[in-house]
Amino acid sequence: MNFDLALKEHLIRALADAMIAHADELSDLDRAIGDGDHGLNMKRGFEAVLGDLDRLAGKPLPELLYALGTHLVMKVGGASGPLYGTLFMALAKDIPAAPSLADATRAFGSALAAVKARGKSDVGQKTMLDVLAPALAVLAEGGNDLSSRLRRSTKDASEATRPMKAVRGRASFLGERSIGHIDPGARSSALLINAALDVLGTAS
């Protein structure tokens, strides 16, 4: 896929708009099991990204993703900043400027491994990984209706964090009381994946 200037601008705006529009929802989810600031933090980070839109969009895709990740590390704060920053920066290190689906899948796998290492966490622990890992599995399968299957995967996977007990992050302090709530990081991951699909699924 050729990431020209217009496509890169569209992608950045879509990711940022998703976080900004859903900031209250994400903070409400976080309020149930955490500090209640996940939405506000993600909004702040992506507002910084939007403020740097022209410079970011002018970069080749790998450099764009790395710079976006740097903004998130610097502006989001808490646990989410380093984790989302790691996701984008690791993705940047392993993706070419005009990636194929195979390229994107490989890079996403590397990014997922980097997030696991940074957070010292794994699938099944009520984190963003519980959405990212199933999405990677769908990407690796390939085939028809990939976009719709990814959307279904993110919806089902974020909902599947509801009965989990958190064992990582501030939510883990609640123990059994963390059960019954969707993980805010899983939800924000789902929103970002769907925002990317809104743009890339219609690009030629």
MODELLER restraints for C-alpha pairs under 7 A, 6 or more apart:
rsr = mdl.restraints
at = mdl.atoms
rsr.add(forms.Gaussian(group=physical.xy_distance, feature=features.Distance(at['CA:1:A'], at['CA:98:A']), mean=5.22, stdev=0.5))
rsr.add(forms.Gaussian(group=physical.xy_distance, feature=features.Distance(at['CA:1:A'], at['CA:99:A']), mean=5.70, stdev=0.5))
rsr.add(forms.Gaussian(group=physical.xy_distance, feature=features.Distance(at['CA:1:A'], at['CA:100:A']), mean=6.09, stdev=0.5))
rsr.add(forms.Gaussian(group=physical.xy_distance, feature=features.Distance(at['CA:1:A'], at['CA:204:A']), mean=6.96, stdev=0.5))
rsr.add(forms.Gaussian(group=physical.xy_distance, feature=features.Distance(at['CA:2:A'], at['CA:98:A']), mean=5.02, stdev=0.5))
rsr.add(forms.Gaussian(group=physical.xy_distance, feature=features.Distance(at['CA:3:A'], at['CA:61:A']), mean=6.98, stdev=0.5))
rsr.add(forms.Gaussian(group=physical.xy_distance, feature=features.Distance(at['CA:3:A'], at['CA:98:A']), mean=6.21, stdev=0.5))
rsr.add(forms.Gaussian(group=physical.xy_distance, feature=features.Distance(at['CA:5:A'], at['CA:57:A']), mean=5.94, stdev=0.5))
rsr.add(forms.Gaussian(group=physical.xy_distance, feature=features.Distance(at['CA:5:A'], at['CA:58:A']), mean=6.42, stdev=0.5))
rsr.add(forms.Gaussian(group=physical.xy_distance, feature=features.Distance(at['CA:8:A'], at['CA:57:A']), mean=5.32, stdev=0.5))
rsr.add(forms.Gaussian(group=physical.xy_distance, feature=features.Distance(at['CA:9:A'], at['CA:53:A']), mean=6.94, stdev=0.5))
rsr.add(forms.Gaussian(group=physical.xy_distance, feature=features.Distance(at['CA:9:A'], at['CA:57:A']), mean=5.41, stdev=0.5))
rsr.add(forms.Gaussian(group=physical.xy_distance, feature=features.Distance(at['CA:10:A'], at['CA:199:A']), mean=6.83, stdev=0.5))
rsr.add(forms.Gaussian(group=physical.xy_distance, feature=features.Distance(at['CA:11:A'], at['CA:196:A']), mean=6.32, stdev=0.5))
rsr.add(forms.Gaussian(group=physical.xy_distance, feature=features.Distance(at['CA:11:A'], at['CA:199:A']), mean=5.99, stdev=0.5))
rsr.add(forms.Gaussian(group=physical.xy_distance, feature=features.Distance(at['CA:13:A'], at['CA:50:A']), mean=6.83, stdev=0.5))
rsr.add(forms.Gaussian(group=physical.xy_distance, feature=features.Distance(at['CA:14:A'], at['CA:195:A']), mean=5.52, stdev=0.5))
rsr.add(forms.Gaussian(group=physical.xy_distance, feature=features.Distance(at['CA:14:A'], at['CA:196:A']), mean=6.85, stdev=0.5))
rsr.add(forms.Gaussian(group=physical.xy_distance, feature=features.Distance(at['CA:15:A'], at['CA:192:A']), mean=5.69, stdev=0.5))
rsr.add(forms.Gaussian(group=physical.xy_distance, feature=features.Distance(at['CA:15:A'], at['CA:195:A']), mean=5.57, stdev=0.5))
rsr.add(forms.Gaussian(group=physical.xy_distance, feature=features.Distance(at['CA:15:A'], at['CA:196:A']), mean=6.58, stdev=0.5))
rsr.add(forms.Gaussian(group=physical.xy_distance, feature=features.Distance(at['CA:16:A'], at['CA:46:A']), mean=4.96, stdev=0.5))
rsr.add(forms.Gaussian(group=physical.xy_distance, feature=features.Distance(at['CA:16:A'], at['CA:47:A']), mean=6.83, stdev=0.5))
rsr.add(forms.Gaussian(group=physical.xy_distance, feature=features.Distance(at['CA:16:A'], at['CA:50:A']), mean=6.75, stdev=0.5))
rsr.add(forms.Gaussian(group=physical.xy_distance, feature=features.Distance(at['CA:18:A'], at['CA:191:A']), mean=6.36, stdev=0.5))
rsr.add(forms.Gaussian(group=physical.xy_distance, feature=features.Distance(at['CA:18:A'], at['CA:192:A']), mean=6.73, stdev=0.5))
rsr.add(forms.Gaussian(group=physical.xy_distance, feature=features.Distance(at['CA:18:A'], at['CA:195:A']), mean=6.44, stdev=0.5))
rsr.add(forms.Gaussian(group=physical.xy_distance, feature=features.Distance(at['CA:19:A'], at['CA:42:A']), mean=6.22, stdev=0.5))
rsr.add(forms.Gaussian(group=physical.xy_distance, feature=features.Distance(at['CA:19:A'], at['CA:43:A']), mean=5.58, stdev=0.5))
rsr.add(forms.Gaussian(group=physical.xy_distance, feature=features.Distance(at['CA:19:A'], at['CA:46:A']), mean=7.00, stdev=0.5))
rsr.add(forms.Gaussian(group=physical.xy_distance, feature=features.Distance(at['CA:20:A'], at['CA:43:A']), mean=4.78, stdev=0.5))
rsr.add(forms.Gaussian(group=physical.xy_distance, feature=features.Distance(at['CA:23:A'], at['CA:39:A']), mean=3.90, stdev=0.5))
rsr.add(forms.Gaussian(group=physical.xy_distance, feature=features.Distance(at['CA:23:A'], at['CA:40:A']), mean=5.71, stdev=0.5))
rsr.add(forms.Gaussian(group=physical.xy_distance, feature=features.Distance(at['CA:23:A'], at['CA:43:A']), mean=6.02, stdev=0.5))
rsr.add(forms.Gaussian(group=physical.xy_distance, feature=features.Distance(at['CA:24:A'], at['CA:39:A']), mean=5.91, stdev=0.5))
rsr.add(forms.Gaussian(group=physical.xy_distance, feature=features.Distance(at['CA:25:A'], at['CA:39:A']), mean=6.99, stdev=0.5))
rsr.add(forms.Gaussian(group=physical.xy_distance, feature=features.Distance(at['CA:26:A'], at['CA:38:A']), mean=5.98, stdev=0.5))
rsr.add(forms.Gaussian(group=physical.xy_distance, feature=features.Distance(at['CA:26:A'], at['CA:39:A']), mean=4.48, stdev=0.5))
rsr.add(forms.Gaussian(group=physical.xy_distance, feature=features.Distance(at['CA:26:A'], at['CA:184:A']), mean=5.63, stdev=0.5))
rsr.add(forms.Gaussian(group=physical.xy_distance, feature=features.Distance(at['CA:27:A'], at['CA:36:A']), mean=4.86, stdev=0.5))
rsr.add(forms.Gaussian(group=physical.xy_distance, feature=features.Distance(at['CA:27:A'], at['CA:37:A']), mean=5.17, stdev=0.5))
rsr.add(forms.Gaussian(group=physical.xy_distance, feature=features.Distance(at['CA:27:A'], at['CA:38:A']), mean=5.12, stdev=0.5))
rsr.add(forms.Gaussian(group=physical.xy_distance, feature=features.Distance(at['CA:27:A'], at['CA:39:A']), mean=4.40, stdev=0.5))
rsr.add(forms.Gaussian(group=physical.xy_distance, feature=features.Distance(at['CA:27:A'], at['CA:40:A']), mean=6.59, stdev=0.5))
rsr.add(forms.Gaussian(group=physical.xy_distance, feature=features.Distance(at['CA:28:A'], at['CA:36:A']), mean=6.35, stdev=0.5))
rsr.add(forms.Gaussian(group=physical.xy_distance, feature=features.Distance(at['CA:29:A'], at['CA:182:A']), mean=6.71, stdev=0.5))
rsr.add(forms.Gaussian(group=physical.xy_distance, feature=features.Distance(at['CA:29:A'], at['CA:183:A']), mean=6.92, stdev=0.5))
rsr.add(forms.Gaussian(group=physical.xy_distance, feature=features.Distance(at['CA:29:A'], at['CA:184:A']), mean=5.42, stdev=0.5))
rsr.add(forms.Gaussian(group=physical.xy_distance, feature=features.Distance(at['CA:30:A'], at['CA:36:A']), mean=4.40, stdev=0.5))
rsr.add(forms.Gaussian(group=physical.xy_distance, feature=features.Distance(at['CA:30:A'], at['CA:37:A']), mean=6.58, stdev=0.5))
rsr.add(forms.Gaussian(group=physical.xy_distance, feature=features.Distance(at['CA:30:A'], at['CA:38:A']), mean=6.02, stdev=0.5))
rsr.add(forms.Gaussian(group=physical.xy_distance, feature=features.Distance(at['CA:30:A'], at['CA:184:A']), mean=5.54, stdev=0.5))
rsr.add(forms.Gaussian(group=physical.xy_distance, feature=features.Distance(at['CA:33:A'], at['CA:171:A']), mean=4.98, stdev=0.5))
rsr.add(forms.Gaussian(group=physical.xy_distance, feature=features.Distance(at['CA:33:A'], at['CA:178:A']), mean=5.84, stdev=0.5))
rsr.add(forms.Gaussian(group=physical.xy_distance, feature=features.Distance(at['CA:34:A'], at['CA:170:A']), mean=5.61, stdev=0.5))
rsr.add(forms.Gaussian(group=physical.xy_distance, feature=features.Distance(at['CA:34:A'], at['CA:171:A']), mean=5.25, stdev=0.5))
rsr.add(forms.Gaussian(group=physical.xy_distance, feature=features.Distance(at['CA:41:A'], at['CA:76:A']), mean=4.76, stdev=0.5))
rsr.add(forms.Gaussian(group=physical.xy_distance, feature=features.Distance(at['CA:41:A'], at['CA:77:A']), mean=6.65, stdev=0.5))
rsr.add(forms.Gaussian(group=physical.xy_distance, feature=features.Distance(at['CA:42:A'], at['CA:76:A']), mean=5.62, stdev=0.5))
rsr.add(forms.Gaussian(group=physical.xy_distance, feature=features.Distance(at['CA:44:A'], at['CA:75:A']), mean=6.48, stdev=0.5))
rsr.add(forms.Gaussian(group=physical.xy_distance, feature=features.Distance(at['CA:44:A'], at['CA:76:A']), mean=6.22, stdev=0.5))
rsr.add(forms.Gaussian(group=physical.xy_distance, feature=features.Distance(at['CA:45:A'], at['CA:71:A']), mean=6.48, stdev=0.5))
rsr.add(forms.Gaussian(group=physical.xy_distance, feature=features.Distance(at['CA:45:A'], at['CA:72:A']), mean=5.12, stdev=0.5))
rsr.add(forms.Gaussian(group=physical.xy_distance, feature=features.Distance(at['CA:45:A'], at['CA:75:A']), mean=4.82, stdev=0.5))
rsr.add(forms.Gaussian(group=physical.xy_distance, feature=features.Distance(at['CA:45:A'], at['CA:76:A']), mean=4.72, stdev=0.5))
rsr.add(forms.Gaussian(group=physical.xy_distance, feature=features.Distance(at['CA:48:A'], at['CA:71:A']), mean=6.75, stdev=0.5))
rsr.add(forms.Gaussian(group=physical.xy_distance, feature=features.Distance(at['CA:49:A'], at['CA:68:A']), mean=6.38, stdev=0.5))
rsr.add(forms.Gaussian(group=physical.xy_distance, feature=features.Distance(at['CA:49:A'], at['CA:71:A']), mean=6.42, stdev=0.5))
rsr.add(forms.Gaussian(group=physical.xy_distance, feature=features.Distance(at['CA:56:A'], at['CA:64:A']), mean=5.24, stdev=0.5))
rsr.add(forms.Gaussian(group=physical.xy_distance, feature=features.Distance(at['CA:57:A'], at['CA:64:A']), mean=6.65, stdev=0.5))
rsr.add(forms.Gaussian(group=physical.xy_distance, feature=features.Distance(at['CA:60:A'], at['CA:97:A']), mean=5.80, stdev=0.5))
rsr.add(forms.Gaussian(group=physical.xy_distance, feature=features.Distance(at['CA:61:A'], at['CA:97:A']), mean=4.97, stdev=0.5))
rsr.add(forms.Gaussian(group=physical.xy_distance, feature=features.Distance(at['CA:62:A'], at['CA:92:A']), mean=4.35, stdev=0.5))
rsr.add(forms.Gaussian(group=physical.xy_distance, feature=features.Distance(at['CA:62:A'], at['CA:93:A']), mean=6.68, stdev=0.5))
rsr.add(forms.Gaussian(group=physical.xy_distance, feature=features.Distance(at['CA:62:A'], at['CA:95:A']), mean=6.18, stdev=0.5))
rsr.add(forms.Gaussian(group=physical.xy_distance, feature=features.Distance(at['CA:62:A'], at['CA:96:A']), mean=6.46, stdev=0.5))
rsr.add(forms.Gaussian(group=physical.xy_distance, feature=features.Distance(at['CA:62:A'], at['CA:97:A']), mean=6.06, stdev=0.5))
rsr.add(forms.Gaussian(group=physical.xy_distance, feature=features.Distance(at['CA:63:A'], at['CA:92:A']), mean=6.61, stdev=0.5))
rsr.add(forms.Gaussian(group=physical.xy_distance, feature=features.Distance(at['CA:65:A'], at['CA:88:A']), mean=5.52, stdev=0.5))
rsr.add(forms.Gaussian(group=physical.xy_distance, feature=features.Distance(at['CA:65:A'], at['CA:89:A']), mean=6.19, stdev=0.5))
rsr.add(forms.Gaussian(group=physical.xy_distance, feature=features.Distance(at['CA:65:A'], at['CA:92:A']), mean=5.27, stdev=0.5))
rsr.add(forms.Gaussian(group=physical.xy_distance, feature=features.Distance(at['CA:66:A'], at['CA:88:A']), mean=6.02, stdev=0.5))
rsr.add(forms.Gaussian(group=physical.xy_distance, feature=features.Distance(at['CA:66:A'], at['CA:89:A']), mean=4.36, stdev=0.5))
rsr.add(forms.Gaussian(group=physical.xy_distance, feature=features.Distance(at['CA:66:A'], at['CA:92:A']), mean=5.34, stdev=0.5))
rsr.add(forms.Gaussian(group=physical.xy_distance, feature=features.Distance(at['CA:68:A'], at['CA:88:A']), mean=6.94, stdev=0.5))
rsr.add(forms.Gaussian(group=physical.xy_distance, feature=features.Distance(at['CA:69:A'], at['CA:84:A']), mean=6.76, stdev=0.5))
rsr.add(forms.Gaussian(group=physical.xy_distance, feature=features.Distance(at['CA:69:A'], at['CA:85:A']), mean=3.94, stdev=0.5))
rsr.add(forms.Gaussian(group=physical.xy_distance, feature=features.Distance(at['CA:69:A'], at['CA:86:A']), mean=6.61, stdev=0.5))
rsr.add(forms.Gaussian(group=physical.xy_distance, feature=features.Distance(at['CA:69:A'], at['CA:88:A']), mean=4.86, stdev=0.5))
rsr.add(forms.Gaussian(group=physical.xy_distance, feature=features.Distance(at['CA:69:A'], at['CA:89:A']), mean=5.25, stdev=0.5))
rsr.add(forms.Gaussian(group=physical.xy_distance, feature=features.Distance(at['CA:70:A'], at['CA:85:A']), mean=5.93, stdev=0.5))
rsr.add(forms.Gaussian(group=physical.xy_distance, feature=features.Distance(at['CA:72:A'], at['CA:81:A']), mean=5.21, stdev=0.5))
rsr.add(forms.Gaussian(group=physical.xy_distance, feature=features.Distance(at['CA:72:A'], at['CA:84:A']), mean=6.71, stdev=0.5))
rsr.add(forms.Gaussian(group=physical.xy_distance, feature=features.Distance(at['CA:72:A'], at['CA:85:A']), mean=5.25, stdev=0.5))
rsr.add(forms.Gaussian(group=physical.xy_distance, feature=features.Distance(at['CA:73:A'], at['CA:81:A']), mean=4.46, stdev=0.5))
rsr.add(forms.Gaussian(group=physical.xy_distance, feature=features.Distance(at['CA:73:A'], at['CA:82:A']), mean=4.98, stdev=0.5))
rsr.add(forms.Gaussian(group=physical.xy_distance, feature=features.Distance(at['CA:73:A'], at['CA:85:A']), mean=5.01, stdev=0.5))
rsr.add(forms.Gaussian(group=physical.xy_distance, feature=features.Distance(at['CA:83:A'], at['CA:115:A']), mean=5.90, stdev=0.5))
rsr.add(forms.Gaussian(group=physical.xy_distance, feature=features.Distance(at['CA:83:A'], at['CA:118:A']), mean=6.76, stdev=0.5))
rsr.add(forms.Gaussian(group=physical.xy_distance, feature=features.Distance(at['CA:83:A'], at['CA:119:A']), mean=6.83, stdev=0.5))
rsr.add(forms.Gaussian(group=physical.xy_distance, feature=features.Distance(at['CA:86:A'], at['CA:114:A']), mean=6.63, stdev=0.5))
rsr.add(forms.Gaussian(group=physical.xy_distance, feature=features.Distance(at['CA:86:A'], at['CA:115:A']), mean=6.11, stdev=0.5))
rsr.add(forms.Gaussian(group=physical.xy_distance, feature=features.Distance(at['CA:87:A'], at['CA:111:A']), mean=5.07, stdev=0.5))
rsr.add(forms.Gaussian(group=physical.xy_distance, feature=features.Distance(at['CA:87:A'], at['CA:112:A']), mean=6.74, stdev=0.5))
rsr.add(forms.Gaussian(group=physical.xy_distance, feature=features.Distance(at['CA:87:A'], at['CA:114:A']), mean=6.86, stdev=0.5))
rsr.add(forms.Gaussian(group=physical.xy_distance, feature=features.Distance(at['CA:87:A'], at['CA:115:A']), mean=5.91, stdev=0.5))
rsr.add(forms.Gaussian(group=physical.xy_distance, feature=features.Distance(at['CA:90:A'], at['CA:110:A']), mean=6.63, stdev=0.5))
rsr.add(forms.Gaussian(group=physical.xy_distance, feature=features.Distance(at['CA:90:A'], at['CA:111:A']), mean=4.75, stdev=0.5))
rsr.add(forms.Gaussian(group=physical.xy_distance, feature=features.Distance(at['CA:90:A'], at['CA:114:A']), mean=6.53, stdev=0.5))
rsr.add(forms.Gaussian(group=physical.xy_distance, feature=features.Distance(at['CA:91:A'], at['CA:107:A']), mean=5.26, stdev=0.5))
rsr.add(forms.Gaussian(group=physical.xy_distance, feature=features.Distance(at['CA:91:A'], at['CA:108:A']), mean=5.90, stdev=0.5))
rsr.add(forms.Gaussian(group=physical.xy_distance, feature=features.Distance(at['CA:91:A'], at['CA:110:A']), mean=6.74, stdev=0.5))
rsr.add(forms.Gaussian(group=physical.xy_distance, feature=features.Distance(at['CA:91:A'], at['CA:111:A']), mean=4.96, stdev=0.5))
rsr.add(forms.Gaussian(group=physical.xy_distance, feature=features.Distance(at['CA:94:A'], at['CA:107:A']), mean=4.90, stdev=0.5))
rsr.add(forms.Gaussian(group=physical.xy_distance, feature=features.Distance(at['CA:95:A'], at['CA:103:A']), mean=6.19, stdev=0.5))
rsr.add(forms.Gaussian(group=physical.xy_distance, feature=features.Distance(at['CA:95:A'], at['CA:104:A']), mean=6.36, stdev=0.5))
rsr.add(forms.Gaussian(group=physical.xy_distance, feature=features.Distance(at['CA:95:A'], at['CA:107:A']), mean=5.46, stdev=0.5))
rsr.add(forms.Gaussian(group=physical.xy_distance, feature=features.Distance(at['CA:105:A'], at['CA:136:A']), mean=6.83, stdev=0.5))
rsr.add(forms.Gaussian(group=physical.xy_distance, feature=features.Distance(at['CA:105:A'], at['CA:139:A']), mean=6.01, stdev=0.5))
rsr.add(forms.Gaussian(group=physical.xy_distance, feature=features.Distance(at['CA:105:A'], at['CA:140:A']), mean=6.29, stdev=0.5))
rsr.add(forms.Gaussian(group=physical.xy_distance, feature=features.Distance(at['CA:108:A'], at['CA:136:A']), mean=6.86, stdev=0.5))
rsr.add(forms.Gaussian(group=physical.xy_distance, feature=features.Distance(at['CA:109:A'], at['CA:136:A']), mean=6.66, stdev=0.5))
rsr.add(forms.Gaussian(group=physical.xy_distance, feature=features.Distance(at['CA:116:A'], at['CA:122:A']), mean=5.84, stdev=0.5))
rsr.add(forms.Gaussian(group=physical.xy_distance, feature=features.Distance(at['CA:121:A'], at['CA:168:A']), mean=6.91, stdev=0.5))
rsr.add(forms.Gaussian(group=physical.xy_distance, feature=features.Distance(at['CA:122:A'], at['CA:129:A']), mean=6.60, stdev=0.5))
rsr.add(forms.Gaussian(group=physical.xy_distance, feature=features.Distance(at['CA:123:A'], at['CA:129:A']), mean=5.49, stdev=0.5))
rsr.add(forms.Gaussian(group=physical.xy_distance, feature=features.Distance(at['CA:123:A'], at['CA:130:A']), mean=5.22, stdev=0.5))
rsr.add(forms.Gaussian(group=physical.xy_distance, feature=features.Distance(at['CA:124:A'], at['CA:130:A']), mean=6.19, stdev=0.5))
rsr.add(forms.Gaussian(group=physical.xy_distance, feature=features.Distance(at['CA:125:A'], at['CA:165:A']), mean=6.95, stdev=0.5))
rsr.add(forms.Gaussian(group=physical.xy_distance, feature=features.Distance(at['CA:125:A'], at['CA:166:A']), mean=5.54, stdev=0.5))
rsr.add(forms.Gaussian(group=physical.xy_distance, feature=features.Distance(at['CA:125:A'], at['CA:167:A']), mean=5.57, stdev=0.5))
rsr.add(forms.Gaussian(group=physical.xy_distance, feature=features.Distance(at['CA:125:A'], at['CA:168:A']), mean=6.58, stdev=0.5))
rsr.add(forms.Gaussian(group=physical.xy_distance, feature=features.Distance(at['CA:126:A'], at['CA:161:A']), mean=5.47, stdev=0.5))
rsr.add(forms.Gaussian(group=physical.xy_distance, feature=features.Distance(at['CA:126:A'], at['CA:164:A']), mean=5.92, stdev=0.5))
rsr.add(forms.Gaussian(group=physical.xy_distance, feature=features.Distance(at['CA:126:A'], at['CA:165:A']), mean=6.62, stdev=0.5))
rsr.add(forms.Gaussian(group=physical.xy_distance, feature=features.Distance(at['CA:126:A'], at['CA:166:A']), mean=5.09, stdev=0.5))
rsr.add(forms.Gaussian(group=physical.xy_distance, feature=features.Distance(at['CA:126:A'], at['CA:183:A']), mean=6.04, stdev=0.5))
rsr.add(forms.Gaussian(group=physical.xy_distance, feature=features.Distance(at['CA:127:A'], at['CA:183:A']), mean=6.24, stdev=0.5))
rsr.add(forms.Gaussian(group=physical.xy_distance, feature=features.Distance(at['CA:127:A'], at['CA:185:A']), mean=5.86, stdev=0.5))
rsr.add(forms.Gaussian(group=physical.xy_distance, feature=features.Distance(at['CA:127:A'], at['CA:186:A']), mean=5.70, stdev=0.5))
rsr.add(forms.Gaussian(group=physical.xy_distance, feature=features.Distance(at['CA:128:A'], at['CA:185:A']), mean=4.65, stdev=0.5))
rsr.add(forms.Gaussian(group=physical.xy_distance, feature=features.Distance(at['CA:128:A'], at['CA:186:A']), mean=3.96, stdev=0.5))
rsr.add(forms.Gaussian(group=physical.xy_distance, feature=features.Distance(at['CA:128:A'], at['CA:189:A']), mean=6.05, stdev=0.5))
rsr.add(forms.Gaussian(group=physical.xy_distance, feature=features.Distance(at['CA:130:A'], at['CA:157:A']), mean=6.30, stdev=0.5))
rsr.add(forms.Gaussian(group=physical.xy_distance, feature=features.Distance(at['CA:130:A'], at['CA:186:A']), mean=6.39, stdev=0.5))
rsr.add(forms.Gaussian(group=physical.xy_distance, feature=features.Distance(at['CA:131:A'], at['CA:154:A']), mean=5.68, stdev=0.5))
rsr.add(forms.Gaussian(group=physical.xy_distance, feature=features.Distance(at['CA:131:A'], at['CA:157:A']), mean=5.22, stdev=0.5))
rsr.add(forms.Gaussian(group=physical.xy_distance, feature=features.Distance(at['CA:131:A'], at['CA:158:A']), mean=5.87, stdev=0.5))
rsr.add(forms.Gaussian(group=physical.xy_distance, feature=features.Distance(at['CA:131:A'], at['CA:186:A']), mean=5.53, stdev=0.5))
rsr.add(forms.Gaussian(group=physical.xy_distance, feature=features.Distance(at['CA:131:A'], at['CA:189:A']), mean=6.56, stdev=0.5))
rsr.add(forms.Gaussian(group=physical.xy_distance, feature=features.Distance(at['CA:131:A'], at['CA:190:A']), mean=6.44, stdev=0.5))
rsr.add(forms.Gaussian(group=physical.xy_distance, feature=features.Distance(at['CA:132:A'], at['CA:189:A']), mean=6.96, stdev=0.5))
rsr.add(forms.Gaussian(group=physical.xy_distance, feature=features.Distance(at['CA:134:A'], at['CA:153:A']), mean=6.53, stdev=0.5))
rsr.add(forms.Gaussian(group=physical.xy_distance, feature=features.Distance(at['CA:135:A'], at['CA:150:A']), mean=5.98, stdev=0.5))
rsr.add(forms.Gaussian(group=physical.xy_distance, feature=features.Distance(at['CA:135:A'], at['CA:153:A']), mean=6.29, stdev=0.5))
rsr.add(forms.Gaussian(group=physical.xy_distance, feature=features.Distance(at['CA:135:A'], at['CA:154:A']), mean=6.66, stdev=0.5))
rsr.add(forms.Gaussian(group=physical.xy_distance, feature=features.Distance(at['CA:138:A'], at['CA:150:A']), mean=6.32, stdev=0.5))
rsr.add(forms.Gaussian(group=physical.xy_distance, feature=features.Distance(at['CA:147:A'], at['CA:197:A']), mean=6.56, stdev=0.5))
rsr.add(forms.Gaussian(group=physical.xy_distance, feature=features.Distance(at['CA:147:A'], at['CA:201:A']), mean=6.50, stdev=0.5))
rsr.add(forms.Gaussian(group=physical.xy_distance, feature=features.Distance(at['CA:151:A'], at['CA:194:A']), mean=6.26, stdev=0.5))
rsr.add(forms.Gaussian(group=physical.xy_distance, feature=features.Distance(at['CA:154:A'], at['CA:190:A']), mean=5.06, stdev=0.5))
rsr.add(forms.Gaussian(group=physical.xy_distance, feature=features.Distance(at['CA:155:A'], at['CA:190:A']), mean=6.88, stdev=0.5))
rsr.add(forms.Gaussian(group=physical.xy_distance, feature=features.Distance(at['CA:158:A'], at['CA:182:A']), mean=6.53, stdev=0.5))
rsr.add(forms.Gaussian(group=physical.xy_distance, feature=features.Distance(at['CA:158:A'], at['CA:186:A']), mean=5.32, stdev=0.5))
rsr.add(forms.Gaussian(group=physical.xy_distance, feature=features.Distance(at['CA:158:A'], at['CA:187:A']), mean=5.63, stdev=0.5))
rsr.add(forms.Gaussian(group=physical.xy_distance, feature=features.Distance(at['CA:158:A'], at['CA:190:A']), mean=6.92, stdev=0.5))
rsr.add(forms.Gaussian(group=physical.xy_distance, feature=features.Distance(at['CA:159:A'], at['CA:182:A']), mean=6.08, stdev=0.5))
rsr.add(forms.Gaussian(group=physical.xy_distance, feature=features.Distance(at['CA:161:A'], at['CA:182:A']), mean=5.34, stdev=0.5))
rsr.add(forms.Gaussian(group=physical.xy_distance, feature=features.Distance(at['CA:161:A'], at['CA:183:A']), mean=5.96, stdev=0.5))
rsr.add(forms.Gaussian(group=physical.xy_distance, feature=features.Distance(at['CA:162:A'], at['CA:179:A']), mean=6.20, stdev=0.5))
rsr.add(forms.Gaussian(group=physical.xy_distance, feature=features.Distance(at['CA:162:A'], at['CA:180:A']), mean=4.79, stdev=0.5))
rsr.add(forms.Gaussian(group=physical.xy_distance, feature=features.Distance(at['CA:162:A'], at['CA:181:A']), mean=4.52, stdev=0.5))
rsr.add(forms.Gaussian(group=physical.xy_distance, feature=features.Distance(at['CA:162:A'], at['CA:182:A']), mean=4.36, stdev=0.5))
rsr.add(forms.Gaussian(group=physical.xy_distance, feature=features.Distance(at['CA:162:A'], at['CA:183:A']), mean=6.89, stdev=0.5))
rsr.add(forms.Gaussian(group=physical.xy_distance, feature=features.Distance(at['CA:163:A'], at['CA:179:A']), mean=5.13, stdev=0.5))
rsr.add(forms.Gaussian(group=physical.xy_distance, feature=features.Distance(at['CA:163:A'], at['CA:180:A']), mean=5.17, stdev=0.5))
rsr.add(forms.Gaussian(group=physical.xy_distance, feature=features.Distance(at['CA:164:A'], at['CA:179:A']), mean=5.51, stdev=0.5))
rsr.add(forms.Gaussian(group=physical.xy_distance, feature=features.Distance(at['CA:165:A'], at['CA:175:A']), mean=6.50, stdev=0.5))
rsr.add(forms.Gaussian(group=physical.xy_distance, feature=features.Distance(at['CA:165:A'], at['CA:176:A']), mean=6.02, stdev=0.5))
rsr.add(forms.Gaussian(group=physical.xy_distance, feature=features.Distance(at['CA:165:A'], at['CA:178:A']), mean=5.61, stdev=0.5))
rsr.add(forms.Gaussian(group=physical.xy_distance, feature=features.Distance(at['CA:165:A'], at['CA:179:A']), mean=5.07, stdev=0.5))
rsr.add(forms.Gaussian(group=physical.xy_distance, feature=features.Distance(at['CA:166:A'], at['CA:172:A']), mean=4.66, stdev=0.5))
rsr.add(forms.Gaussian(group=physical.xy_distance, feature=features.Distance(at['CA:166:A'], at['CA:175:A']), mean=6.62, stdev=0.5))
rsr.add(forms.Gaussian(group=physical.xy_distance, feature=features.Distance(at['CA:166:A'], at['CA:178:A']), mean=5.98, stdev=0.5))
rsr.add(forms.Gaussian(group=physical.xy_distance, feature=features.Distance(at['CA:171:A'], at['CA:178:A']), mean=6.24, stdev=0.5))
